[in-house]
Amino acid sequence: LFSLAARTAANNSELQRNMDYRGVLVTIVASAPVDTPSVTFTIQSYNRTADAYSTILASAAITGAGTTQLKVFPGATAVANATANDQVPIEWRVAVTVADADSLTYSVDYSPLF
């Protein structure tokens, strides 16, 4: 979804199209924080009729190096900022929001869960 690079601005992944999986595991690998970055990653569903996005699951603010995983899967035990008991919709994306202009190097990838 996002290759490893230093970033300072909000960003959205390309719209993903789910045709056959029930859940998703999104992995965020962060490194090389500069000053005090604060970055949040959100899995969002897309409503084509309303042309709007809705939050399924948002991470806690990431402020330093480390690996964070977000899981959306029906029947999963919900854990705040980590796991949602939900099915991944047909169209979804990962939105990245930043609290300031401090740099954080990160990559974001996903694995479908069947």
Buried (B, 14 or more C-beta within 10 A) or exposed (E): BBEEEEBBEEBBBEEBEBEEBBBBBBBBBBBEBEEEBBBBBBBBBBEEEEEEBEEBBBBEBBBEEEEBBBBBBEEBEEEEBBBBBBBBBEBBBBBBBBEEEBBBBBBBBBEBBE
